[in-house]
Amino acid sequence: MASITKLRLLNSCNRQKLFPVYQIQARHLSSILNPDSTTPLSSKEKSRAALSLLKFEKNPERIIEICRAASLTPESHLDRVAFSIAISKLTELNYFEGIRNFIDELLKTRPDLNNEKFISNAIIYYGQAGLLTNAFQLFDKMPELGAVQNAKSLNALLFSCMLAKKYDEVKRVYLDFPQKYGIKPNLDTYNTVIKSFCESGSSSSCYSVTAEMIRKKCKPNATTFGTMIAGFYKEEKFEEVGKVLEMMKKYEVPVTLGTYNIRIQSLCKLKKTMEAKALLDGLLSRKIKPNSFTYSHLIHGYCREGKLVEAKELFQTMINGGFKPESDCYFTLVHYLCKGGDFKAALEVCKKSMEKDWFPNFSTMKLLVEGLANSDKVDEAKEIIGKAKEKFPKNAGMWNEVEEKLPK
């Protein structure tokens, strides 16, 4: 026992020695985030600057330097997003050794990150990168780092396996680890396993999980059943959807708008928008008010089926009803209207989107610009290019190439 205490004290001293070095390094790296200013940035400003830089950075070492400079923590939502973007980019660049070294460096040099919250996040980042061996090693190493293996870290490991699409590993962890490590599964544990079964095309296996939940006095919730419904729709097992709805009644879980939205979205993905619209009409007849997601799912469904007239009408109904579409709804409509050759309507929707400072991606904007130019609307096309260049100056060169090819 004394030797363990001595080891922990030694590790703590080593970390304390390293931490000032890290702080000096972070101050040196801070110029990465605000090169044109000597004024120190607040934590939130650092996070925002890091997010902005990470979106465009392609150099793996530079990506890691940006994260170091921002001193990211798991406490901030912005920081968690930045971490996730960084890991995704490093994975795309096959910079796996860099990911391992960076996470290891953080655990060694930042005592503030030696806790269950960051370690659980790090386990997820490993799964995101497909580095499951490292995720399992870190889970096993938690007691050495002074962190407790609990339901939160178990759920992180399950989610990590799911992100890596190793669904057999999800099942193994679910069946073996609670007893092996003395961890009691919670609602999130079961819901993660159910999601894994649904993603892997084994939605019927969810019934055994819900039965286990009931035995362990863990009541399923709307997320449990909503995930199952989406899974059965994906597998086109429509009778099972009805069974799940009956289970919701049995266990007194209300069928809310969220449940209807899952059904509408699932039907739209299967290109069954007429059935999805019937569900919306049923909602309205029962005086249940839909929300912007209800309409957005249907608009996306109509677009995918090439029913652009219906999509435009529903979008207008949505606006007239006082609903506020999300950016994705605008982007989807602009993209498909361009694909369908309705550049006039696409321009109107795009302008409304840009008024909210929401700009579709480059490929969609390029479709719109070229379509407008070929429809004798060169001035409108140039106006769009001007706004895009102003918003994204880094893309100015790409837009200059597009503009040069427009009719004079």
Contacts in CASP RR format, 6 or more apart in sequence:
PFRMAT RR
TARGET T0000
AUTHOR 0000-0000-0000
METHOD contacts of the structure
MODEL  1
MASITKLRLLNSCNRQKLFPVYQIQARHLSSILNPDSTTPLSSKEKSRAA
LSLLKFEKNPERIIEICRAASLTPESHLDRVAFSIAISKLTELNYFEGIR
NFIDELLKTRPDLNNEKFISNAIIYYGQAGLLTNAFQLFDKMPELGAVQN
AKSLNALLFSCMLAKKYDEVKRVYLDFPQKYGIKPNLDTYNTVIKSFCES
GSSSSCYSVTAEMIRKKCKPNATTFGTMIAGFYKEEKFEEVGKVLEMMKK
YEVPVTLGTYNIRIQSLCKLKKTMEAKALLDGLLSRKIKPNSFTYSHLIH
GYCREGKLVEAKELFQTMINGGFKPESDCYFTLVHYLCKGGDFKAALEVC
KKSMEKDWFPNFSTMKLLVEGLANSDKVDEAKEIIGKAKEKFPKNAGMWN
EVEEKLPK
8 146 0 8 1.000
12 111 0 8 1.000
14 108 0 8 1.000
15 108 0 8 1.000
15 109 0 8 1.000
15 111 0 8 1.000
15 114 0 8 1.000
16 111 0 8 1.000
18 108 0 8 1.000
18 109 0 8 1.000
19 109 0 8 1.000
19 110 0 8 1.000
19 111 0 8 1.000
21 109 0 8 1.000
22 109 0 8 1.000
22 110 0 8 1.000
25 68 0 8 1.000
26 68 0 8 1.000
26 69 0 8 1.000
26 71 0 8 1.000
29 65 0 8 1.000
29 68 0 8 1.000
29 69 0 8 1.000
30 40 0 8 1.000
30 41 0 8 1.000
30 46 0 8 1.000
30 69 0 8 1.000
31 69 0 8 1.000
32 53 0 8 1.000
32 65 0 8 1.000
32 66 0 8 1.000
32 69 0 8 1.000
33 41 0 8 1.000
33 45 0 8 1.000
33 46 0 8 1.000
33 49 0 8 1.000
33 50 0 8 1.000
33 53 0 8 1.000
33 66 0 8 1.000
33 69 0 8 1.000
33 70 0 8 1.000
34 41 0 8 1.000
34 45 0 8 1.000
34 49 0 8 1.000
41 49 0 8 1.000
43 71 0 8 1.000
43 76 0 8 1.000
44 76 0 8 1.000
44 78 0 8 1.000
46 69 0 8 1.000
46 70 0 8 1.000
46 71 0 8 1.000
47 70 0 8 1.000
47 72 0 8 1.000
47 76 0 8 1.000
47 78 0 8 1.000
47 79 0 8 1.000
47 82 0 8 1.000
48 78 0 8 1.000
49 70 0 8 1.000
50 66 0 8 1.000
50 67 0 8 1.000
50 69 0 8 1.000
50 70 0 8 1.000
50 72 0 8 1.000
50 82 0 8 1.000
51 78 0 8 1.000
51 81 0 8 1.000
51 82 0 8 1.000
51 85 0 8 1.000
53 66 0 8 1.000
54 63 0 8 1.000
54 66 0 8 1.000
54 67 0 8 1.000
54 82 0 8 1.000
54 85 0 8 1.000
54 86 0 8 1.000
54 89 0 8 1.000
55 85 0 8 1.000
56 394 0 8 1.000
57 63 0 8 1.000
57 66 0 8 1.000
57 89 0 8 1.000
58 89 0 8 1.000
58 93 0 8 1.000
60 89 0 8 1.000
60 90 0 8 1.000
60 93 0 8 1.000
60 95 0 8 1.000
60 98 0 8 1.000
63 86 0 8 1.000
63 89 0 8 1.000
63 90 0 8 1.000
64 86 0 8 1.000
64 90 0 8 1.000
64 98 0 8 1.000
64 102 0 8 1.000
66 86 0 8 1.000
67 82 0 8 1.000
67 83 0 8 1.000
67 86 0 8 1.000
67 102 0 8 1.000
70 79 0 8 1.000
70 82 0 8 1.000
72 79 0 8 1.000
72 82 0 8 1.000
72 83 0 8 1.000
73 79 0 8 1.000
73 112 0 8 1.000
73 113 0 8 1.000
73 118 0 8 1.000
74 80 0 8 1.000
74 83 0 8 1.000
74 113 0 8 1.000
74 117 0 8 1.000
74 118 0 8 1.000
74 121 0 8 1.000
75 117 0 8 1.000
80 121 0 8 1.000
83 121 0 8 1.000
83 125 0 8 1.000
84 125 0 8 1.000
84 128 0 8 1.000
87 99 0 8 1.000
87 125 0 8 1.000
87 128 0 8 1.000
87 129 0 8 1.000
88 128 0 8 1.000
90 96 0 8 1.000
90 98 0 8 1.000
90 99 0 8 1.000
90 129 0 8 1.000
91 99 0 8 1.000
91 128 0 8 1.000
91 129 0 8 1.000
91 130 0 8 1.000
96 129 0 8 1.000
96 131 0 8 1.000
99 125 0 8 1.000
99 126 0 8 1.000
99 129 0 8 1.000
99 131 0 8 1.000
100 131 0 8 1.000
100 134 0 8 1.000
103 122 0 8 1.000
103 125 0 8 1.000
103 126 0 8 1.000
103 134 0 8 1.000
103 138 0 8 1.000
106 113 0 8 1.000
106 118 0 8 1.000
106 122 0 8 1.000
107 113 0 8 1.000
107 114 0 8 1.000
107 119 0 8 1.000
107 122 0 8 1.000
107 145 0 8 1.000
113 119 0 8 1.000
114 145 0 8 1.000
114 146 0 8 1.000
114 147 0 8 1.000
115 147 0 8 1.000
116 142 0 8 1.000
116 147 0 8 1.000
116 148 0 8 1.000
116 150 0 8 1.000
116 152 0 8 1.000
116 153 0 8 1.000
117 152 0 8 1.000
119 138 0 8 1.000
119 142 0 8 1.000
119 145 0 8 1.000
119 147 0 8 1.000
119 153 0 8 1.000
120 152 0 8 1.000
120 153 0 8 1.000
120 155 0 8 1.000
120 156 0 8 1.000
121 156 0 8 1.000
122 138 0 8 1.000
123 135 0 8 1.000
123 138 0 8 1.000
123 139 0 8 1.000
123 153 0 8 1.000
123 156 0 8 1.000
123 157 0 8 1.000
123 160 0 8 1.000
124 135 0 8 1.000
124 156 0 8 1.000
124 159 0 8 1.000
124 160 0 8 1.000
124 163 0 8 1.000
126 132 0 8 1.000
126 134 0 8 1.000
126 135 0 8 1.000
126 138 0 8 1.000
126 160 0 8 1.000
127 135 0 8 1.000
127 160 0 8 1.000
127 161 0 8 1.000
127 163 0 8 1.000
127 164 0 8 1.000
128 160 0 8 1.000
128 163 0 8 1.000
128 164 0 8 1.000
130 163 0 8 1.000
130 164 0 8 1.000
131 164 0 8 1.000
132 160 0 8 1.000
132 161 0 8 1.000
132 164 0 8 1.000
132 166 0 8 1.000
132 169 0 8 1.000
135 157 0 8 1.000
135 160 0 8 1.000
135 161 0 8 1.000
135 164 0 8 1.000
136 157 0 8 1.000
139 149 0 8 1.000
139 153 0 8 1.000
139 156 0 8 1.000
139 157 0 8 1.000
142 148 0 8 1.000
142 149 0 8 1.000
142 153 0 8 1.000
143 149 0 8 1.000
147 153 0 8 1.000
149 181 0 8 1.000
149 183 0 8 1.000
150 183 0 8 1.000
151 183 0 8 1.000
151 184 0 8 1.000
151 185 0 8 1.000
151 186 0 8 1.000
151 188 0 8 1.000
151 189 0 8 1.000
154 173 0 8 1.000
154 177 0 8 1.000
154 178 0 8 1.000
154 181 0 8 1.000
154 183 0 8 1.000
154 185 0 8 1.000
154 189 0 8 1.000
155 186 0 8 1.000
155 188 0 8 1.000
155 189 0 8 1.000
155 192 0 8 1.000
157 173 0 8 1.000
157 177 0 8 1.000
158 170 0 8 1.000
158 173 0 8 1.000
158 174 0 8 1.000
158 189 0 8 1.000
158 192 0 8 1.000
158 193 0 8 1.000
158 196 0 8 1.000
159 192 0 8 1.000
161 167 0 8 1.000
161 169 0 8 1.000
161 170 0 8 1.000
161 173 0 8 1.000
161 196 0 8 1.000
162 170 0 8 1.000
162 192 0 8 1.000
162 195 0 8 1.000
162 196 0 8 1.000
162 199 0 8 1.000
165 199 0 8 1.000
167 196 0 8 1.000
167 197 0 8 1.000
167 199 0 8 1.000
167 200 0 8 1.000
167 202 0 8 1.000
170 192 0 8 1.000
170 193 0 8 1.000
170 196 0 8 1.000
171 193 0 8 1.000
171 196 0 8 1.000
174 185 0 8 1.000
174 189 0 8 1.000
174 193 0 8 1.000
177 183 0 8 1.000
178 184 0 8 1.000
178 185 0 8 1.000
178 189 0 8 1.000
185 216 0 8 1.000
185 218 0 8 1.000
186 218 0 8 1.000
187 213 0 8 1.000
187 218 0 8 1.000
187 219 0 8 1.000
187 221 0 8 1.000
187 224 0 8 1.000
190 209 0 8 1.000
190 210 0 8 1.000
190 212 0 8 1.000
190 213 0 8 1.000
190 218 0 8 1.000
190 220 0 8 1.000
190 224 0 8 1.000
191 221 0 8 1.000
191 223 0 8 1.000
191 224 0 8 1.000
191 227 0 8 1.000
193 209 0 8 1.000
194 206 0 8 1.000
194 209 0 8 1.000
194 210 0 8 1.000
194 224 0 8 1.000
194 227 0 8 1.000
194 228 0 8 1.000
195 227 0 8 1.000
197 203 0 8 1.000
197 205 0 8 1.000
197 206 0 8 1.000
197 209 0 8 1.000
198 206 0 8 1.000
198 227 0 8 1.000
198 228 0 8 1.000
198 230 0 8 1.000
198 231 0 8 1.000
198 234 0 8 1.000
201 231 0 8 1.000
201 234 0 8 1.000
201 235 0 8 1.000
203 228 0 8 1.000
203 231 0 8 1.000
203 232 0 8 1.000
203 234 0 8 1.000
203 235 0 8 1.000
203 237 0 8 1.000
203 240 0 8 1.000
204 237 0 8 1.000
204 240 0 8 1.000
206 227 0 8 1.000
206 228 0 8 1.000
210 220 0 8 1.000
210 224 0 8 1.000
210 228 0 8 1.000
210 247 0 8 1.000
213 219 0 8 1.000
213 220 0 8 1.000
213 224 0 8 1.000
214 220 0 8 1.000
214 251 0 8 1.000
219 251 0 8 1.000
220 247 0 8 1.000
220 251 0 8 1.000
220 253 0 8 1.000
221 253 0 8 1.000
222 253 0 8 1.000
222 254 0 8 1.000
222 256 0 8 1.000
222 258 0 8 1.000
222 259 0 8 1.000
224 253 0 8 1.000
225 244 0 8 1.000
225 245 0 8 1.000
225 247 0 8 1.000
225 248 0 8 1.000
225 253 0 8 1.000
225 259 0 8 1.000
226 244 0 8 1.000
226 259 0 8 1.000
226 262 0 8 1.000
228 240 0 8 1.000
228 244 0 8 1.000
229 241 0 8 1.000
229 244 0 8 1.000
229 245 0 8 1.000
229 259 0 8 1.000
229 262 0 8 1.000
229 263 0 8 1.000
229 266 0 8 1.000
230 262 0 8 1.000
230 265 0 8 1.000
230 266 0 8 1.000
231 266 0 8 1.000
232 238 0 8 1.000
232 240 0 8 1.000
232 241 0 8 1.000
232 244 0 8 1.000
233 241 0 8 1.000
233 263 0 8 1.000
233 266 0 8 1.000
233 267 0 8 1.000
233 269 0 8 1.000
233 270 0 8 1.000
234 266 0 8 1.000
234 269 0 8 1.000
236 270 0 8 1.000
241 263 0 8 1.000
245 255 0 8 1.000
248 254 0 8 1.000
248 255 0 8 1.000
248 259 0 8 1.000
249 255 0 8 1.000
257 283 0 8 1.000
257 288 0 8 1.000
257 289 0 8 1.000
257 290 0 8 1.000
257 291 0 8 1.000
257 294 0 8 1.000
260 279 0 8 1.000
260 283 0 8 1.000
260 288 0 8 1.000
260 290 0 8 1.000
260 294 0 8 1.000
261 291 0 8 1.000
261 293 0 8 1.000
261 294 0 8 1.000
261 297 0 8 1.000
263 276 0 8 1.000
263 279 0 8 1.000
264 276 0 8 1.000
264 279 0 8 1.000
264 280 0 8 1.000
264 294 0 8 1.000
264 297 0 8 1.000
264 298 0 8 1.000
265 276 0 8 1.000
265 293 0 8 1.000
265 297 0 8 1.000
267 273 0 8 1.000
267 275 0 8 1.000
267 276 0 8 1.000
267 279 0 8 1.000
268 276 0 8 1.000
268 297 0 8 1.000
268 298 0 8 1.000
268 300 0 8 1.000
268 301 0 8 1.000
268 304 0 8 1.000
269 301 0 8 1.000
271 301 0 8 1.000
271 304 0 8 1.000
271 305 0 8 1.000
273 298 0 8 1.000
273 301 0 8 1.000
273 302 0 8 1.000
273 305 0 8 1.000
273 307 0 8 1.000
273 310 0 8 1.000
276 297 0 8 1.000
276 298 0 8 1.000
276 301 0 8 1.000
277 298 0 8 1.000
280 290 0 8 1.000
280 294 0 8 1.000
280 298 0 8 1.000
282 288 0 8 1.000
283 289 0 8 1.000
283 290 0 8 1.000
283 294 0 8 1.000
284 290 0 8 1.000
291 323 0 8 1.000
292 318 0 8 1.000
292 323 0 8 1.000
292 324 0 8 1.000
292 325 0 8 1.000
292 326 0 8 1.000
292 329 0 8 1.000
293 326 0 8 1.000
295 314 0 8 1.000
295 315 0 8 1.000
295 317 0 8 1.000
295 318 0 8 1.000
295 323 0 8 1.000
295 325 0 8 1.000
295 329 0 8 1.000
296 318 0 8 1.000
296 325 0 8 1.000
296 326 0 8 1.000
296 328 0 8 1.000
296 329 0 8 1.000
296 332 0 8 1.000
298 314 0 8 1.000
299 311 0 8 1.000
299 314 0 8 1.000
299 315 0 8 1.000
299 318 0 8 1.000
299 329 0 8 1.000
299 332 0 8 1.000
299 333 0 8 1.000
300 329 0 8 1.000
300 332 0 8 1.000
301 307 0 8 1.000
301 311 0 8 1.000
302 308 0 8 1.000
302 310 0 8 1.000
302 311 0 8 1.000
302 314 0 8 1.000
303 311 0 8 1.000
303 332 0 8 1.000
303 333 0 8 1.000
303 335 0 8 1.000
303 336 0 8 1.000
304 336 0 8 1.000
306 336 0 8 1.000
306 340 0 8 1.000
308 336 0 8 1.000
308 337 0 8 1.000
308 340 0 8 1.000
308 342 0 8 1.000
308 345 0 8 1.000
311 333 0 8 1.000
311 336 0 8 1.000
312 333 0 8 1.000
312 337 0 8 1.000
312 345 0 8 1.000
315 325 0 8 1.000
315 329 0 8 1.000
315 333 0 8 1.000
315 349 0 8 1.000
318 325 0 8 1.000
319 325 0 8 1.000
327 353 0 8 1.000
327 356 0 8 1.000
327 358 0 8 1.000
330 349 0 8 1.000
330 350 0 8 1.000
330 352 0 8 1.000
330 353 0 8 1.000
330 356 0 8 1.000
330 358 0 8 1.000
330 360 0 8 1.000
331 353 0 8 1.000
331 358 0 8 1.000
331 360 0 8 1.000
331 361 0 8 1.000
331 364 0 8 1.000
333 346 0 8 1.000
333 349 0 8 1.000
334 346 0 8 1.000
334 349 0 8 1.000
334 350 0 8 1.000
334 353 0 8 1.000
334 360 0 8 1.000
334 364 0 8 1.000
334 368 0 8 1.000
335 360 0 8 1.000
335 364 0 8 1.000
335 367 0 8 1.000
337 343 0 8 1.000
337 345 0 8 1.000
337 346 0 8 1.000
337 349 0 8 1.000
338 346 0 8 1.000
338 364 0 8 1.000
338 367 0 8 1.000
338 368 0 8 1.000
338 371 0 8 1.000
339 367 0 8 1.000
341 371 0 8 1.000
343 368 0 8 1.000
343 371 0 8 1.000
343 372 0 8 1.000
343 375 0 8 1.000
343 377 0 8 1.000
344 375 0 8 1.000
346 368 0 8 1.000
347 368 0 8 1.000
347 372 0 8 1.000
347 377 0 8 1.000
347 380 0 8 1.000
347 384 0 8 1.000
350 360 0 8 1.000
350 365 0 8 1.000
350 368 0 8 1.000
350 384 0 8 1.000
353 359 0 8 1.000
353 360 0 8 1.000
354 387 0 8 1.000
354 391 0 8 1.000
357 391 0 8 1.000
359 365 0 8 1.000
359 387 0 8 1.000
359 388 0 8 1.000
359 391 0 8 1.000
359 392 0 8 1.000
360 368 0 8 1.000
362 388 0 8 1.000
362 395 0 8 1.000
362 398 0 8 1.000
365 384 0 8 1.000
365 388 0 8 1.000
366 402 0 8 1.000
368 381 0 8 1.000
368 384 0 8 1.000
369 381 0 8 1.000
369 384 0 8 1.000
369 385 0 8 1.000
369 402 0 8 1.000
369 406 0 8 1.000
370 381 0 8 1.000
370 402 0 8 1.000
371 377 0 8 1.000
371 381 0 8 1.000
372 378 0 8 1.000
372 380 0 8 1.000
372 381 0 8 1.000
372 384 0 8 1.000
373 381 0 8 1.000
373 406 0 8 1.000
373 407 0 8 1.000
374 407 0 8 1.000
378 406 0 8 1.000
378 407 0 8 1.000
381 406 0 8 1.000
382 403 0 8 1.000
382 406 0 8 1.000
385 399 0 8 1.000
385 402 0 8 1.000
385 403 0 8 1.000
386 399 0 8 1.000
388 395 0 8 1.000
388 399 0 8 1.000
389 395 0 8 1.000
389 396 0 8 1.000
389 399 0 8 1.000
END
